[in-house]
Amino acid sequence: MTPQRRLILDILHSQNSHLTADDIYEKIKNHIAGVNISTVYRTLDLLEGLGLVVKSEYENGHIYHHAEEGRHHHLVCQECGQIQECTENSLLPLSLELKQKYGFEADLHHHVISGTCAKCHSATKTHHHTD
């Protein structure tokens, strides 16, 4: 385990949020000489391959978290960018319906779902209501 791999894992482990590769790069660039964004991507891919990091796709790229955080989905607000977690079981009804109706075994692990968070949704409703 190289110092930069250890540092990336430590950053992912200590953060309460999910991070992009750019977020991670910003946190480590002043700690390790010669590191660049390509190095961060390669390291994240390696750590994902080792099962230490989980990568989830969303419309602006990927977000990463430490594998010890367990399985869950991500709810990303398109208005403010807030990322919330929801349990893996949240998509269980969809998985069951796809299996029963279509005989399709869906892989519903670590999805990123875009939408509007409660705060932004209520702000939008209030704004439209007062117009």
Protein Blocks (a to p, Z undefined) as FASTA:
>chain_A
ZZklmmmmmmmmmpcbdcdfklmmmmmmmmpghiafklmmmmmmmmmmnopaccdddfkl
padddfklopadddddfklopacdddfklmmmmmmmmmmmnopacdfehiadddddfklm
mmmmmmmmmZZ
